[in-house]
Amino acid sequence: MSVIHIPAMPRGRIDVFALDMGRADATAFVAPHPGTDDPARAWPLRAALGADFLDAGGIELVSPGDLSAIGLSGYLAEGYGADPAQLAPLSAVLDAIGRPVLLVRGRAFGGMAQTLSVGAGLRHVATLHEIQATPAGPGLQSSSALPQAAEDDAPAASGPGHRPPGAPVALIAGSLGLAALLVVALRVLIG
């Protein structure tokens, strides 16, 4: 039995577990089975991990045989964005796994700090981290982005495309006044 400490909010974390069973058994092992009072039968995976909380949306069951073109290490690099520097020393071990593999993202733990006691049927192979995105270039720098500069660079009170403050209000008021005059004129003409 191995013990794994999951920190609170484990963003970008990927835990890799090898399952000591075939694909059909692994599929049943990983799926929750509601409707029973026995926690081990309700969700065997959660019981085997000893997890306080587990979200099935952060878990993927993978058959390494289906990944023959890129291997498990390639799938983790390309599909999960795992850090190549972490994968390099583990790629031979990961690609040699022949049985089903469970990939558990950090979000599966619901942001809760937990201590897992990995039991029978599972073997923890690695904990990897996703590559953190970096900005494509330096931050934008413009004088117009500064609060003071926006006031200094404001267009003059006259010129094409400039509306004085309150222009929409004056337009509406003028339209209402014109409509009132038309109503009065029609009333006088009609009688």
Secondary structure by P-SEA (a helix, b strand, c coil): cbbbbbcccccbbbbbbbbcccaaaaaaaacccccccccccccaaaaaacccccccccbbbbcccccccccaaaaaaccccccccccccaaaaaaacccbbbbbcccccccbbbbbbcccccccccccccccccccccccccccccaaaaaaaccccccccccccaaaaaaaaaaaaaaaaaaaaaaaaac
